[in-house]
């Protein structure tokens, strides 16, 4: 995996390489989580599907997730929005892959959504 603290030739920080082995495992979990939440398998997560996924504070977690991922505010998260969010999170280099993978495990169990520092303004 590329070191996110390195500089590129133009002096800007290098981005974490998305396809490093650790990130492959994360992206597989990202896809698995989307499939799990997309109950009707129509390639969109609705607010209702998210509410059913989260075990506690489901409205709070659903709203937090949609605020970060539903970029066009249509109350649906597409597979492209979903994957784009996680790819962006990996690229920021703010979190270690192990941290993201650990949080994905808790999300897969329906636990709380994390307010990620993803350099997006939501």
C-alpha positions, 0 to 999 in steps of 0.5 A: 500500500502506498504511504499516504504521508509521502509527497508526489513530484508536485509536492502534494500528498500522495493518495492511498492506493485504492487497490492495495490488498488491505483495501481490496478486503474493505471494498469487498465488505463495502459491496457486501454491506450494500447488498445486505442493506438493499433488501429488494436488491434494486441497487438502491438503499432506501431510508426504509431499508436503512431503518430496518438495518440499524438495530438501535437509534435507527432514525439517527443512524439512517439520517447520519448515513444519508447526510454523508452519502446521498449526494443528490438528496433523493432519499436513495443511495445508489451503488455508485454513491455508496462505493464513491463514499468509501473510495473517497474515505480510503483516499483521504488517508485519514483512517488506517484501512484496519480502522475502516474495516473494523467499523464496517464489521460493526455496521454489518451487524447493524450497529451505529453509523460513524460520523466519518471525517471524509473531507466532504461538507454535508 
